[in-house]
């Protein structure tokens, strides 16, 4: 029996969705195929797993039970949210566990094998959420409604559907990259000694929003060049003005069509010191060599081993830094602290989109330089969407 929304669930909220119904059907089909191959009867994307929920519904707050036998899914939406993809969701206010359980009963999943997306960190999504994103109490309630069903992690079922982008998604990636670059241009235009750092942050963010990016915080690291523990900001720095020789490293993010991209280029308020120049030159070498390797068939093991050993031969150090683009939790995630061992033998595919920004360092790691942005993997190589000239921006 369909879930009946409690009184006062809220007025209807229509959510913008720039994707076609064909794109919806493509995504649902991909998830179903992955789920069937993994032996699941149904995929549950619970409340709390916002990235996967938005991927399959384009609603900001939703849950879905998707049977693998081709039947229509049951979608639960907050405050009567609706769009062209989901014209008639089950409606709820603050009650989520009960309708999720009722959805599984309604679909006849009382003895099924149910896959839960977001139960654990995945290979190519939820890479920063090792313990998953699912509410334990809500899931335990759902299990109590179907006590004879079995529940297993299915994060990769949805994750690998998201991993390869469609033509519609890539069109939004291109727009997102242009907006992110415009945000970086704004930082460069306004940065100079004496400028209020909070105003700099706010103006760059305003430029992103002006170009219709969804909100996502900038990251700025501001301190004198060579400082060993520079101050990192994800909100406007309050009461601080930029000083001569300040180094502003940045991660400028933009979102169009739910596709998050990022660009990064350090800004120095002064002349580049001589000791930094070999590190920047090394970075250009490894950056361009890595771009040439980002193509279908290259494994992440081959790419990371190449990058991580590149600097050693030159008496310095280089580190693989690559992350997936998409809904904000995409992988794989390779940084100085995250190696993504689970995906090292997975080959890169056409339709992958990554942020490529390797790290170059002096031998003692006191000088560190990174630069980069989004790339799209095509038939034979990758297209670099970050068009700025390589190097550090020096503002005298």
RATARA-V394566 format. One record per helix or strand of 3 or more residues. SS is the DSSP state (helix for helix, strand for strand). FROM is the first residue (numbers start at 1). TO is the last residue. Records with the same first field share a line. If there is no record, write none. Layout:
SS->FROM-TO, FROM-TO
This chain:
helix->21-37, 50-57, 97-106, 136-145, 155-163, 167-190, 197-210, 274-293, 300-310, 312-314, 341-343
strand->42-45, 62-67, 74-78, 90-92, 113-116, 150-153, 219-224, 231-233, 246-256, 259-265, 317-319, 322-324, 353-356, 359-361, 368-377, 382-384
